[in-house]
Amino acid sequence: MPAALVLINTEIGSESDVMNALSKIDGVKEIYEVYGMYDIVVKVEAETHEALRELVINKIRRIPQVRGTTTMIVIEQRVISK
């Protein structure tokens, strides 16, 4: 299943609103508020690469307080449990 990490810049002070909007989108699996160059990091999954593209372009990027995104497509995943 195609997955990606989406790095999101938001309008100042709108992080909580954006996180709430993201939590309602099918395909959003994890949401992190972070410090640094980006405000929020989201893990997303979809059935196809085209569906993943639609998720980012037509849902995440259209949240009004989202100022910009950088999307990193996952090519390999390793889950480490200790």
MONOR-V458304 format. One record per helix or strand. SS is the DSSP state (H for helix, E for strand). FROM is the first residue (numbers start at 0). TO is the last residue. If there is no record, write none. Layout:
SS | FROM | TO
SS | FROM | TO
//
This chain:
E | 1 | 9
H | 14 | 22
E | 27 | 32
E | 39 | 45
H | 48 | 59
E | 65 | 72
//
